[in-house]
Amino acid sequence: MEKKENNRKLRVCVATCNRADYSKLAPIMFGIKMEPEFFELDVVVLGSHLIDDYGNTYRMIEQDDFDINTRLHTIVRGEDEAAMVESVGLALVKLPDVLNRLKPDIMIVHGDRFDALALATSAGGKSVGPLMTLSDTIIRMWLGDDVKSKDYIVALQHPVTTDIKHSIKMFELTLDALISFNKRTLVLFPNIDAGSKEMVRVMRKKGIEHHPNFRAVKHVPFDQFIQLVAHAGCMIGNSSCGVREVGAFGTPVINLGTRQIGRETGENVLHVRDADTQDKILQALHLQFGKQYPCSKIYGDGNAVPRILKFLKSIDLQEPLQKKFCFPPVKDNISQDIDHILETLSALAVDLGGTNLRVAIVSMKGEIVKKYTQFNPKTYEERINLILQMCVEAAAEAVKLNCRILGVGISTGGRVNPREGIVLHSTKLIQEWNSVDLRTPLSDTLHLPVWVDNDGNCAALAERKFGQGKGLENFVTLITGTGIGGGIIHQHELIHGSSFCAAELGHIVVSLDGPDCSCGSHGCIEAYASGMALQREAKKLHDEDQLLVEGMSVPKDEAVGALHLIQAAKLGNAKAQSILRTAGTALGLGVVNILHTMNPSLVILSGVLASHYIHTVKDVIRQQALSSVQDVDVVVSDLVEPALLGAASMVLDYTTRRIY
């Protein structure tokens, strides 16, 4: 467009209040400066640009070779709601003199915050996000020489002035989650809004400025900042940049809280509206980190500056400007919400018992959505085919139930190599089940990741995720069923041992001359306290006509078992009571050995016999354990399906951390 001879230059005043709005205004300012035959540019700087605590960011305007016409100190310190109102009032008092002196034809502001409110009352503006190229030098400069593209996080979170308390809580949980996630993170200080001082205190309380995984900074020049987020593994926080500019690069974003509610967001954005613990935010990090989304253009195609300059050139100074609002049609948001994802994420759980084979669809919250049960076949071929058939049917049903299956977890008796998904050696109850590769056939058939572990370890995993072991660093689970098994959680992790034989707690020897055990030894806990051991003793009493008491009967077609012994003891059979007391004492001695070896903070008794043993176990601990471990909590598990829940937890805990 050629400038007419009789038209004077358009005098444009650009007013900037903070680092964020300057990043949007700078491309327009450069465009205006490059066409001096059309425009005269005046720059007014105010707000947090002029505050040392926020980096004196007016300097970057000078570094960009713009002459600052006017500096207005308009911020009233205090960082609370009253200070924000006073700051707006102070700006309204000072600005008229500046505008009268400069007499601009048009004023451009980016007015979405309190410190731009005074400007926005008299001017309208446009914003744009520039697209830049990345240099590895930028990453090294801000995060260190060892940090690579897509292997770091950018965190930028501001206070929400309408709910400061909630935003402080969300910020604290975010930092906890980032510490747990253990990735290099660039943390920018919050803006000047009310609540910012409290957020900085939280940062310092948690030692973020001195933490080896964090770099805390007050300001990053926008051209460098946009390069950093473009190549980050993830951006987290509640900054407008996360829902606007970052989508242009396809970088994953975790948007926290309510600050951006109502804005259109791309599919790269995962919302975490609220959280009570760090777990939900940590789950979001596992889901988002390292992904690459399609580039989004919902906030522009990168050509905003030419359009703005074209509009400015079209202004006829002889005609008054009429205010006009331009709202493009808003599409339905295609971003995701963590609560919806957590509601649909599910696992297929398989439990291989001595009698039954069970498959279940288990939700992220530990709810068994649907369960399938069949008798466990006696041969390998029949068993593996039935597992595949049941899993295929369950996976198809999961689609109808809106359950997103992430993988398959299998709980089975015996010794298992969980790294390879192989049953090394089975129990006597499951035949033809040695050296069996479970991972390969299921993964090949279902095209899903597969995890395998033994039933004792799965019970411990279930308690860690869904039960009374949740959040504990060290605890032990003992399963009292047909056999005796268990699992050990130490420093939040499951112990497998060098040959995957750890936590064979049922084979702790408690007597040198005790009864024979199924393992080939004698005097083991399992030889005293398992369902098989109680059945053995019940049969002996029954054969000697010493089991049944008044009120009891055993039908001829019914095998005598542990439950008959328990019933007889409840009805006053002294010999049955003595057998149960001996069994409970053996289990208690085993627990004492565990306490002296592992020193856990909690022992969880699980299985059908747990409630019958717990009082005796506690008595033995008081009588036999060292005083330093006698305060351990011993409880009965409240989980109904520990094997299935433990199998599911292998999937739900780990699948989002791996790429398949």
JOQUIPE-V582577 format. One record per residue. RES is the residue in three letters. OMEGA is omega in radians with two decimals (none if undefined). Layout:
res={RES,RES}
omega={OMEGA,OMEGA}
//
This chain:
res={MET,GLU,LYS,LYS,GLU,ASN,ASN,ARG,LYS,LEU,ARG,VAL,CYS,VAL,ALA,THR,CYS,ASN,ARG,ALA,ASP,TYR,SER,LYS,LEU,ALA,PRO,ILE,MET,PHE,GLY,ILE,LYS,MET,GLU,PRO,GLU,PHE,PHE,GLU,LEU,ASP,VAL,VAL,VAL,LEU,GLY,SER,HIS,LEU,ILE,ASP,ASP,TYR,GLY,ASN,THR,TYR,ARG,MET,ILE,GLU,GLN,ASP,ASP,PHE,ASP,ILE,ASN,THR,ARG,LEU,HIS,THR,ILE,VAL,ARG,GLY,GLU,ASP,GLU,ALA,ALA,MET,VAL,GLU,SER,VAL,GLY,LEU,ALA,LEU,VAL,LYS,LEU,PRO,ASP,VAL,LEU,ASN,ARG,LEU,LYS,PRO,ASP,ILE,MET,ILE,VAL,HIS,GLY,ASP,ARG,PHE,ASP,ALA,LEU,ALA,LEU,ALA,THR,SER,ALA,GLY,GLY,LYS,SER,VAL,GLY,PRO,LEU,MET,THR,LEU,SER,ASP,THR,ILE,ILE,ARG,MET,TRP,LEU,GLY,ASP,ASP,VAL,LYS,SER,LYS,ASP,TYR,ILE,VAL,ALA,LEU,GLN,HIS,PRO,VAL,THR,THR,ASP,ILE,LYS,HIS,SER,ILE,LYS,MET,PHE,GLU,LEU,THR,LEU,ASP,ALA,LEU,ILE,SER,PHE,ASN,LYS,ARG,THR,LEU,VAL,LEU,PHE,PRO,ASN,ILE,ASP,ALA,GLY,SER,LYS,GLU,MET,VAL,ARG,VAL,MET,ARG,LYS,LYS,GLY,ILE,GLU,HIS,HIS,PRO,ASN,PHE,ARG,ALA,VAL,LYS,HIS,VAL,PRO,PHE,ASP,GLN,PHE,ILE,GLN,LEU,VAL,ALA,HIS,ALA,GLY,CYS,MET,ILE,GLY,ASN,SER,SER,CYS,GLY,VAL,ARG,GLU,VAL,GLY,ALA,PHE,GLY,THR,PRO,VAL,ILE,ASN,LEU,GLY,THR,ARG,GLN,ILE,GLY,ARG,GLU,THR,GLY,GLU,ASN,VAL,LEU,HIS,VAL,ARG,ASP,ALA,ASP,THR,GLN,ASP,LYS,ILE,LEU,GLN,ALA,LEU,HIS,LEU,GLN,PHE,GLY,LYS,GLN,TYR,PRO,CYS,SER,LYS,ILE,TYR,GLY,ASP,GLY,ASN,ALA,VAL,PRO,ARG,ILE,LEU,LYS,PHE,LEU,LYS,SER,ILE,ASP,LEU,GLN,GLU,PRO,LEU,GLN,LYS,LYS,PHE,CYS,PHE,PRO,PRO,VAL,LYS,ASP,ASN,ILE,SER,GLN,ASP,ILE,ASP,HIS,ILE,LEU,GLU,THR,LEU,SER,ALA,LEU,ALA,VAL,ASP,LEU,GLY,GLY,THR,ASN,LEU,ARG,VAL,ALA,ILE,VAL,SER,MET,LYS,GLY,GLU,ILE,VAL,LYS,LYS,TYR,THR,GLN,PHE,ASN,PRO,LYS,THR,TYR,GLU,GLU,ARG,ILE,ASN,LEU,ILE,LEU,GLN,MET,CYS,VAL,GLU,ALA,ALA,ALA,GLU,ALA,VAL,LYS,LEU,ASN,CYS,ARG,ILE,LEU,GLY,VAL,GLY,ILE,SER,THR,GLY,GLY,ARG,VAL,ASN,PRO,ARG,GLU,GLY,ILE,VAL,LEU,HIS,SER,THR,LYS,LEU,ILE,GLN,GLU,TRP,ASN,SER,VAL,ASP,LEU,ARG,THR,PRO,LEU,SER,ASP,THR,LEU,HIS,LEU,PRO,VAL,TRP,VAL,ASP,ASN,ASP,GLY,ASN,CYS,ALA,ALA,LEU,ALA,GLU,ARG,LYS,PHE,GLY,GLN,GLY,LYS,GLY,LEU,GLU,ASN,PHE,VAL,THR,LEU,ILE,THR,GLY,THR,GLY,ILE,GLY,GLY,GLY,ILE,ILE,HIS,GLN,HIS,GLU,LEU,ILE,HIS,GLY,SER,SER,PHE,CYS,ALA,ALA,GLU,LEU,GLY,HIS,ILE,VAL,VAL,SER,LEU,ASP,GLY,PRO,ASP,CYS,SER,CYS,GLY,SER,HIS,GLY,CYS,ILE,GLU,ALA,TYR,ALA,SER,GLY,MET,ALA,LEU,GLN,ARG,GLU,ALA,LYS,LYS,LEU,HIS,ASP,GLU,ASP,GLN,LEU,LEU,VAL,GLU,GLY,MET,SER,VAL,PRO,LYS,ASP,GLU,ALA,VAL,GLY,ALA,LEU,HIS,LEU,ILE,GLN,ALA,ALA,LYS,LEU,GLY,ASN,ALA,LYS,ALA,GLN,SER,ILE,LEU,ARG,THR,ALA,GLY,THR,ALA,LEU,GLY,LEU,GLY,VAL,VAL,ASN,ILE,LEU,HIS,THR,MET,ASN,PRO,SER,LEU,VAL,ILE,LEU,SER,GLY,VAL,LEU,ALA,SER,HIS,TYR,ILE,HIS,THR,VAL,LYS,ASP,VAL,ILE,ARG,GLN,GLN,ALA,LEU,SER,SER,VAL,GLN,ASP,VAL,ASP,VAL,VAL,VAL,SER,ASP,LEU,VAL,GLU,PRO,ALA,LEU,LEU,GLY,ALA,ALA,SER,MET,VAL,LEU,ASP,TYR,THR,THR,ARG,ARG,ILE,TYR}
omega={3.14,-3.13,3.13,-3.06,-3.04,3.11,3.07,3.12,3.08,3.14,-3.05,3.05,3.06,-3.14,-3.10,-3.02,-3.01,-3.07,-3.07,-3.10,3.09,3.14,3.11,-3.06,-3.04,3.14,3.10,3.14,3.09,3.13,3.11,-3.09,-3.10,3.13,-3.07,3.12,3.14,-2.93,2.86,-3.03,2.96,-3.12,3.08,-3.11,3.13,3.05,-3.02,3.02,-2.96,-3.10,-3.09,-3.12,-3.12,2.95,-3.09,-2.97,3.02,-3.11,-3.14,3.06,3.08,3.12,3.08,3.05,3.00,3.06,3.11,-3.09,-3.05,3.00,-3.14,3.07,-3.00,-3.07,3.00,-3.04,-3.11,3.10,3.01,-3.05,-3.12,3.13,3.11,-3.14,3.13,3.14,3.09,3.14,3.14,3.12,3.13,3.11,-3.01,-3.01,-3.11,3.12,-3.14,-3.11,3.09,-3.13,-3.08,-3.10,3.13,3.03,-3.12,-3.14,3.14,3.09,2.99,-2.89,3.08,-3.14,-3.04,-3.05,3.02,-3.06,-3.13,3.09,-3.05,3.12,-3.10,-3.09,3.03,-3.09,3.10,3.09,-3.12,3.07,-3.10,3.07,-3.07,3.04,-3.05,2.93,3.11,3.13,-3.13,-3.14,-3.12,-3.09,-3.05,-3.00,3.09,-3.05,-3.04,-3.08,-3.12,3.06,3.12,-3.11,3.10,-3.10,2.99,-3.11,3.13,-3.06,-3.11,3.02,3.04,-2.95,3.11,3.11,-3.04,-3.09,-3.13,-3.11,3.07,3.12,3.13,3.13,3.13,3.12,3.11,3.12,3.09,-3.13,3.13,3.08,3.13,-3.09,2.93,3.01,3.10,-3.01,3.00,-3.12,3.07,3.08,3.14,3.10,-2.99,-3.08,3.09,-3.10,-3.07,3.14,3.12,3.13,3.10,3.09,3.10,3.10,-3.07,3.08,-3.13,3.06,-3.06,-3.08,-3.12,-3.12,-3.08,-3.12,-3.03,2.94,-3.12,-3.08,3.12,-3.07,2.97,3.08,-2.96,-3.12,3.08,3.13,-3.09,3.06,3.14,-3.13,3.14,-3.08,3.09,3.01,-3.14,2.94,-3.11,3.12,3.13,-3.13,3.05,3.14,-3.11,-3.12,-3.13,-2.99,-2.98,3.12,-3.14,-3.13,-3.10,3.12,3.09,-3.14,2.96,-3.11,-3.00,3.00,-2.94,-2.99,-3.07,-3.14,3.12,3.13,3.07,-3.12,-3.12,-3.09,3.11,-3.05,3.04,-3.06,2.94,-3.02,-3.08,3.12,3.08,3.09,3.12,-2.97,-3.08,3.12,3.11,3.09,3.11,3.09,3.11,-3.12,-2.98,-2.95,3.05,3.12,3.03,-3.12,3.02,3.13,-3.09,3.12,-3.08,3.09,3.06,-3.09,3.13,-3.10,-3.09,-3.08,3.09,-3.14,3.14,3.13,3.11,3.11,-3.13,-3.14,-3.10,-3.08,3.05,-3.07,3.11,-3.12,3.11,3.10,3.11,3.12,-3.13,3.11,3.14,3.13,3.09,3.10,-3.11,3.11,3.03,3.13,3.10,3.08,-3.05,3.09,-3.06,-3.13,3.11,3.13,-3.12,3.11,-3.06,3.13,-3.06,3.11,2.90,3.14,-3.14,3.09,3.12,3.11,-3.14,-3.10,-3.02,3.00,-3.06,3.06,-3.12,2.94,-3.05,-3.12,3.13,-3.13,3.13,3.09,3.08,-3.05,3.11,-3.08,3.13,-3.10,3.05,3.01,3.14,-3.13,-3.07,-3.09,-3.13,-3.07,-3.14,-3.07,-3.09,3.10,3.13,3.09,-3.14,-3.12,-3.11,-3.14,3.10,3.12,-3.14,3.13,3.10,3.13,-3.13,3.12,3.14,-3.10,-3.13,3.08,-3.14,-3.07,-3.11,-3.10,-3.10,3.04,-3.07,3.03,-3.13,3.06,3.08,3.14,-2.99,2.95,-3.06,3.14,-3.10,-3.11,-3.05,2.97,-3.08,-3.09,-3.05,3.01,-3.14,-3.10,-3.14,-3.04,3.11,-3.02,3.08,3.13,-3.09,3.06,3.12,-3.04,-2.99,-3.10,3.14,3.14,3.14,-3.10,-3.02,-3.08,3.12,3.02,-3.06,3.06,-3.13,3.01,-3.12,-2.99,3.11,3.10,3.13,3.10,3.11,3.11,3.10,3.12,-3.13,-3.07,-2.98,-2.96,-3.02,3.06,-3.08,3.11,-3.13,-3.12,-3.07,3.01,-3.12,3.05,3.06,3.13,3.11,3.14,3.08,2.99,3.04,3.12,3.12,3.10,-3.09,3.01,-3.14,-3.07,3.08,-3.08,3.11,3.12,3.11,-3.10,-3.05,3.11,3.07,-3.09,3.12,3.06,2.94,-2.96,3.12,-3.08,2.91,-3.10,-3.13,3.11,-3.12,-3.12,-3.12,-3.11,3.13,3.13,-3.14,-3.13,-3.11,3.09,3.07,-3.13,3.12,3.05,-3.08,3.14,3.13,-2.84,-3.13,3.06,3.11,-3.14,3.12,3.09,3.11,-3.13,3.11,3.13,3.12,3.13,-3.11,3.13,3.13,-3.12,-3.13,-3.12,-3.00,3.03,-3.10,-3.12,-3.13,3.00,3.09,3.11,-3.07,-3.10,-3.11,-3.14,3.08,-3.09,-3.07,-3.11,3.08,3.11,3.14,3.12,3.13,3.13,3.13,-3.11,3.01,3.11,-3.04,-3.13,3.08,3.11,3.14,3.13,3.13,3.12,3.09,3.12,3.12,3.11,3.10,3.10,3.12,3.10,3.06,3.12,3.10,3.10,3.11,3.13,-3.12,-3.12,-3.00,-3.10,3.12,3.09,-3.09,2.98,-3.12,3.06,-3.07,3.08,-2.99,-3.08,-3.00,-3.07,3.13,-3.06,-2.87,-3.10,3.10,3.13,3.13,3.11,-3.13,3.12,3.14,-3.07,-2.93,-3.02,3.02,-3.08,-3.08,-3.14,-3.05,-3.14,3.13,3.06,3.05,-3.04,3.01,-3.13,3.06,3.09,-3.12,-3.06,-3.06,-3.12,3.13,-3.13,3.10,3.08,3.13,-3.08,3.08,3.13,-3.00,-3.14,-2.94,-2.98,-3.11,3.13,-3.08,-3.14,3.13,none}
//
